[in-house]
Every structure is written in C-alpha cells, then in structure tokens.
Amino acid sequence: MLFSPCGLIGLAPMAGPGDSGFRKICREWGADYTVTEMISAKAVRFGSEKTISLARYSMEETPILIQLFGREPESMEYAAEFISNQFDPAGIDLNMGCPAPKIFNNGDGSALLKEPKLAAELVRSAVKGSCVPVSVKMRIGIDKPDDSLTDFARMIQDAGASFITIHGRTREQFYAGQADYDMIRRIKQAVSIPVIANGDVVDGPSAKRILDLTGADGIMLARGALGSPDVFKRIKQYLDCGEQTSISLEERFEVCLKQLQYTIEDKGEEKACIEFRKHMLWYLKGVIGASSYKVAAGRIASYNDCKNLIDQILLSQKH
C-alpha cells in the first residue's frame, strides 16, 4: 500500500535535532510519521558511509521518509534507487526548502524554487530511481511569497511527486515572523495531489487553524515538538474533541530521560550526551528559574549527569 500523509501529523525533518532518538520519542507520543535529517544525494552517489548512515532508522520510527537534497538529476536518481532499495522507507522526500546559507548558496534546498525546470527534472529522476513514493518539501518563496509557485507546484506534480509539504515562510525569513497560510492555500487549490501544511504549529488550536485556513490534507511540525514531544498527543486530542491536556513537569522530564536513553543506544553515551545538551535546553522551556540550569545543561556528559540535574530541578520546583 502506498504511503499517504492525508489526515496525518508528521514530524518534519531537522538537521541535527531530528535524529533517531528524537524521531522515536515523537512517534511514541503520536507523530504519525517521521522524516530523516537531509542527506546529500551526491554524497550517496559517491559512497559516503557517514552520509549513508543518516538514512538508518529503527522500526519504532516508522513510517519514515528519507529526505534527499541536491541539484544533479543523475545523482538524485542514483541516490533514490540506492536509498529506497537499501532501506525500504515509506517514501523519499526531496528538500527544496532548506534556507541555510551553505545549502542555498550551492544551489540546493530553497534555491531550487528559482529553477522550476531543474526542480521538476530532479523529481522525475527520483521517481525513476525510487521504488517508493517521492514527495517534495518546499517554501513559499525566496524573499517574498511567490505567486509563480502555483505553477512550480503543478510542475512538481506533473513530474511525479506523490505529495507536497509546504513551509509557509520564505527563504529569507528562515524561521522568523509568521507563516503565510494563504500561500499554502493557493498552492493547495492549484494541485490535485495532497498538500501538507507546515509552520507555527505548536498545539491543538494552532493545528486546527492551519488546517482550516489552508485546506491542507495533513500537517507537519518540527520546532513545536522540541522539548515537547507530547504535542502530537495534544493536537490529536484537540482535533478530536476541542480540548487538550498537558503532561506534568515530572512526566516531561521522564520523556526527556527516555529520549536521551534512545539517543545513547543509537550513538553511544559520550556522543549522545554532547548532542543532547541542546535538547535539554528545550526541555527547560517554561521551567521556573530555567536560566540558572542552562550552564549545567551545557555540561551534560553522561546519563547520570542529566538525571541528577533533573532531580535538582524537580526538587527546586517543590519549594
């Protein structure tokens, strides 16, 4: 059965934070599917083991899409064929939205919005190589919402994309300002394949709002889940009955430790704890006196370091 995102709430790809441990904990809390960190199609073609390792995942993270980026059709075809056959994901997602200067200045990611013919050729190449559905994640423009992206989306559709995910910001906005839902709505109306809306989804009401204003077939979020993987459960509660319940601080930190344990199992304790420091800062959001714990959070070197810090925080909240 082909993967369809319709009616689903997905975890968007994030370079760095969106690793296996985070994807796994988000699935436990209700994310219907996840997406890997972006992977260079060119590096896959040249056999980079470090790059290919980013495509590995556990069954607890599935269904999962593996995201590729690049601007060479031959590399995209090769990578899509290799990745889809080697790892058997639910789909291959092509990155046409990353705003990072290193990616954009190389003509990849959101820079492809300026080259619709090449973008369509990349989709055709990926579809030709892949044995699973191919989708595209894009933005609504480079420096301002771009009316021509309705034509861009139709070209992507005609090239064989199974669905499109749209982040309602321009490349220049990065992640600042408000997402433009009107542009997502217009692209949705211009194509017949499913459109997934992304941008500023942080809870139940914001999830309902993006669905109501865009008419999208599903939603995706990333930053709203950082430090709060339970957001997926809250969104589903709200969409189902108009109410949402939050977990306690103790439960939040139980989730935090569980995510760290998953990350340790995947990367080993030393590397996992160093990379988890940023996640610990997100888990501190909303905690009374959070700033006083940031230095300790930035020094976590073991599971016990993290647990001891959490015990200290919870004790302080009782006084």
Secondary structure as UniProt FT lines:
FT   TURN            6..7
FT   STRAND          9..11
FT   TURN            15..17
FT   HELIX           20..28
FT   TURN            29..30
FT   STRAND          33..35
FT   STRAND          39..40
FT   HELIX           41..45
FT   TURN            46..47
FT   HELIX           49..53
FT   TURN            54..55
FT   HELIX           59..61
FT   STRAND          64..69
FT   HELIX           73..87
FT   STRAND          91..96
FT   HELIX           101..104
FT   TURN            105..107
FT   HELIX           109..114
FT   HELIX           116..129
FT   STRAND          134..139
FT   TURN            147..148
FT   HELIX           149..158
FT   TURN            159..160
FT   STRAND          163..167
FT   TURN            171..175
FT   HELIX           181..190
FT   STRAND          195..198
FT   HELIX           204..214
FT   STRAND          218..221
FT   HELIX           223..225
FT   TURN            226..227
FT   TURN            229..230
FT   HELIX           231..241
FT   HELIX           249..267
FT   HELIX           269..283
FT   TURN            284..286
FT   TURN            288..289
FT   HELIX           290..293
FT   HELIX           294..297
FT   TURN            298..299
FT   HELIX           303..317
//
